[in-house]
Amino acid sequence: ENIRDDLESLLNGTKSEKNQGSVSQKFVHTFISWDVLPYEEEQAHFGVVGQRIESLHSLLKGSAVIVTTPAGLMYPTCPRDQFELSLMPVKQGDTIDFENFTETLILRGYERLHAVEHPGHIAVRGGIVDVFVHGCEFPYRIEFWGDEVNSIRTFDPETQRSIGGIDTIEILPPAEILMDFGLERDSERRLKECENSHNISLIDIREHLEHSDYTEGMEQYLYILYGERSLVTDYLPEDTLVVYHHPAAVDSGFDHRAEELEELYARFMK
């Protein structure tokens, strides 16, 4: 965090600044590792997921500085092409199938509640969809007239009062697992192969995958589900400048993380 803050000051970044109508306009982002250990079937904190999603999105836009750690570099993420396809632009006046729109949000991992509380939540009432997107200070309220987007506003989730109108927004995925891109077609086979080769049971993951239903712990099997090990480095442009802060410490961090993963794997296989 200190490095990020220093870079924001040096580059005249907008520290902790978020647009009320769009994804964060910060210039410096932190791509951190999950806050759950490998092989733990638990869900990472939404704040951690949000920072990762926000960082990936900023890299796609091509105008960001990313601060990360050896652990952050080693953790897999969503393949770049699929992440890019998952972005949903919505503009006032657009014609969008209302039912398909809400179903897609849920399929991608948004949790439907009576009222949104934090990023990753949606709420649907009549022709109104509230969606809280990672990187945004306030949630969006999208009002439909049939299948036409009649208005888009930000609002305070505590008071439910509108803050301001917006013409165009972009809805980011709530997680690094994208269930609506045919993920279940080949993942079932790969999961079974993993079970056979390692003599473990992943039946819970397979059952949720069969119903295109996200469940806690899926991120631990990203490389199996997607059939490739995608890293944040895959999002970097070819001419990216990479700066190592204390190179010896970075090398040591990679070695330490590799040893830790080996120990966790050995413990998991018992």
C-alpha positions in Angstrom: 0.0 0.0 0.0 2.9 2.4 0.7 4.3 1.8 -2.7 0.9 2.4 -4.3 0.3 5.6 -2.4 3.8 6.9 -3.3 3.2 6.1 -7.0 -0.2 7.9 -6.9 1.4 11.0 -5.5 4.3 10.8 -8.0 2.0 10.3 -11.0 -0.6 12.7 -9.8 -3.1 9.8 -9.5 -6.5 10.3 -8.0 -6.0 8.5 -4.8 -9.1 6.5 -3.7 -11.1 8.6 -6.1 -14.2 6.9 -7.6 -16.6 8.2 -10.1 -20.2 8.1 -8.9 -21.2 7.1 -12.4 -18.4 4.7 -13.5 -15.8 2.3 -12.5 -13.0 3.8 -10.4 -10.8 6.3 -12.2 -7.7 5.5 -10.1 -4.5 5.3 -12.1 -2.6 3.0 -9.7 -4.2 -0.3 -8.7 -3.2 -3.1 -6.4 -3.5 -6.7 -7.7 -3.4 -8.8 -4.6 -3.6 -12.5 -4.0 -6.8 -14.1 -2.6 -7.2 -14.0 1.1 -7.9 -17.7 1.3 -5.3 -20.4 1.1 -5.1 -22.8 -1.9 -7.2 -25.9 -1.5 -9.6 -24.1 0.9 -13.1 -24.3 -0.4 -14.0 -20.8 0.8 -14.9 -17.6 -1.0 -12.5 -14.7 -1.0 -13.6 -11.5 0.6 -15.5 -9.3 -1.9 -13.1 -6.5 -1.3 -10.2 -8.7 -2.4 -12.1 -9.9 -5.5 -13.0 -6.3 -6.3 -9.4 -5.1 -6.3 -8.5 -8.0 -8.6 -11.4 -7.4 -11.0 -10.8 -3.6 -11.0 -7.1 -4.1 -11.8 -7.8 -6.5 -14.7 -10.3 -4.0 -16.1 -7.9 -1.2 -15.9 -5.2 -3.2 -17.7 -7.7 -3.9 -20.5 -8.2 -0.2 -20.9 -4.4 0.2 -21.2 -3.9 3.1 -18.9 -2.9 1.9 -15.4 0.0 1.1 -13.1 -0.3 -2.2 -11.3 1.4 -2.9 -7.9 1.5 -6.6 -7.0 3.4 -9.2 -5.1 4.9 -12.6 -6.0 1.8 -14.3 -4.6 -0.4 -12.0 -6.7 1.6 -12.9 -9.8 1.3 -16.6 -9.1 -2.4 -16.9 -8.5 -4.4 -17.8 -11.7 -7.2 -15.6 -13.0 -9.8 -15.5 -15.7 -8.5 -15.7 -19.3 -8.1 -12.2 -20.8 -10.4 -12.9 -23.8 -13.2 -14.2 -21.7 -12.9 -11.4 -19.2 -13.1 -8.9 -22.1 -16.2 -10.6 -23.5 -17.9 -10.4 -20.0 -17.9 -6.6 -19.9 -21.5 -5.3 -20.3 -22.0 -1.8 -21.6 -25.4 -0.3 -20.9 -26.6 3.0 -22.3 -29.7 5.0 -21.7 -32.1 4.3 -24.6 -30.7 0.8 -25.3 -33.0 -2.0 -26.1 -32.1 -5.0 -23.9 -34.1 -8.1 -23.2 -35.0 -7.5 -19.5 -35.3 -11.1 -18.5 -32.1 -12.1 -20.2 -30.3 -9.2 -18.7 -31.1 -10.1 -15.1 -30.5 -13.8 -15.7 -27.1 -13.1 -17.2 -26.1 -11.0 -14.2 -27.1 -13.8 -11.9 -25.4 -16.5 -14.0 -22.2 -14.5 -13.9 -22.2 -14.6 -10.2 -24.1 -11.6 -9.0 -26.0 -12.4 -5.8 -29.7 -11.4 -5.9 -30.9 -9.9 -2.7 -33.9 -7.7 -1.6 -31.5 -4.7 -1.5 -27.9 -4.3 -2.6 -25.3 -3.8 0.1 -21.9 -4.2 -1.5 -20.3 -5.0 -4.9 -21.4 -8.3 -6.3 -25.1 -7.7 -5.4 -28.2 -7.1 -7.5 -31.8 -6.4 -6.6 -34.8 -6.6 -9.0 -38.1 -5.0 -8.4 -40.6 -4.7 -11.2 -38.7 -3.1 -14.1 -35.9 -1.8 -11.9 -32.5 -3.5 -11.6 -30.1 -2.3 -8.9 -26.5 -3.5 -9.5 -23.4 -2.8 -7.4 -20.3 -3.1 -9.6 -16.7 -3.6 -8.3 -14.8 -0.3 -8.4 -17.8 1.9 -8.0 -18.5 3.9 -4.8 -22.3 3.7 -5.4 -24.5 1.1 -7.0 -26.5 1.7 -10.3 -30.2 1.8 -10.5 -31.3 0.9 -14.1 -34.9 1.5 -14.8 -36.5 -0.3 -17.8 -39.6 0.5 -19.7 -40.3 -2.9 -21.2 -37.0 -3.8 -22.8 -35.8 -0.2 -23.1 -33.3 1.3 -20.7 -35.3 4.4 -19.5 -32.8 5.8 -17.0 -29.6 5.0 -15.2 -28.8 6.6 -11.8 -26.5 6.1 -8.9 -28.0 6.0 -5.5 -27.0 5.7 -1.8 -27.7 2.1 -0.7 -28.4 3.2 2.8 -30.9 5.9 2.1 -32.0 4.6 -1.3 -31.9 8.2 -2.5 -30.7 9.0 -6.0 -27.4 10.8 -6.4 -27.1 11.5 -10.2 -28.1 10.4 -13.6 -25.7 8.7 -16.0 -25.9 8.1 -19.7 -23.6 5.1 -20.1 -22.1 2.5 -17.7 -20.1 -0.7 -18.0 -20.9 -3.6 -15.8 -17.9 -5.7 -14.7 -18.1 -9.4 -13.8 -18.5 -9.9 -10.0 -16.0 -12.8 -9.9 -13.2 -14.4 -11.9 -15.4 -17.5 -12.7 -17.6 -16.7 -15.7 -20.4 -19.3 -15.7 -22.2 -18.1 -18.9 -19.5 -18.8 -21.4 -20.0 -22.5 -21.8 -17.6 -23.2 -19.0 -19.4 -26.4 -18.0 -18.9 -28.1 -21.4 -15.2 -29.1 -21.1 -14.7 -28.4 -17.4 -16.6 -31.5 -16.4 -14.1 -33.7 -18.2 -11.1 -31.9 -16.8 -12.5 -32.1 -13.2 -13.0 -35.8 -13.5 -9.5 -36.2 -14.8 -8.2 -34.3 -11.9 -10.2 -36.5 -9.5 -8.8 -39.6 -11.0 -5.2 -38.5 -11.2 -5.1 -37.1 -7.7 -7.6 -39.5 -6.1 -9.8 -36.7 -4.7 -13.5 -35.8 -4.9 -14.7 -32.6 -6.5 -18.3 -33.7 -6.7 -19.7 -30.5 -5.1 -17.9 -28.4 -7.7 -19.1 -30.6 -10.5 -22.7 -30.5 -9.4 -22.7 -26.7 -9.2 -21.0 -26.5 -12.6 -23.7 -28.8 -14.1 -26.3 -26.3 -13.0 -24.2 -23.2 -14.0 -24.3 -22.3 -10.4 -21.4 -20.5 -8.7 -20.2 -21.9 -5.3 -17.5 -21.0 -2.8 -14.1 -22.4 -3.6 -14.4 -22.5 -7.4 -11.6 -20.0 -7.7 -9.2 -22.7 -6.4 -9.8 -24.7 -9.6 -9.6 -21.8 -12.1 -6.8 -23.4 -14.2 -8.8 -26.7 -14.4 -12.1 -25.1 -15.2 -10.7 -22.9 -18.0 -8.2 -25.5 -19.2 -5.4 -23.0 -19.0 -3.4 -21.2 -16.4 -4.0 -17.5 -17.0 -2.1 -14.9 -15.0 -2.3 -11.2 -14.6 0.8 -10.9 -16.8 -1.4 -12.1 -19.7 -3.2 -8.8 -19.5 0.0 -6.7 -19.9 0.7 -5.0 -23.2 3.9 -6.1 -24.9 5.7 -2.8 -24.2 4.9 -2.9 -20.5 7.6 -1.5 -18.2 8.2 -3.8 -15.2 9.9 -2.5 -12.1 11.1 -4.7 -9.3 11.2 -3.2 -5.8 14.0 -4.9 -4.0 14.7 -7.7 -6.5 16.2 -10.0 -4.0 13.1 -9.8 -1.8 11.0 -10.5 -4.9 13.0 -13.7 -5.7 12.7 -14.8 -2.1 9.0 -14.2 -2.2 8.6 -16.4 -5.2 10.6 -19.2 -3.5 8.7 -18.9 -0.3 5.4 -19.0 -2.0 6.4 -22.1 -4.0 7.5 -23.9 -0.9 4.2 -22.9 0.9 2.2 -24.2 -2.1 4.0 -27.6 -2.0 3.3 -27.9 1.8 -0.3 -27.0 1.3 -0.7 -29.5 -1.5 1.0 -32.3 0.5 -1.4 -31.5 3.4 -4.4 -31.5 1.1 -3.5 -34.9 -0.4 -3.5 -36.5 3.1 
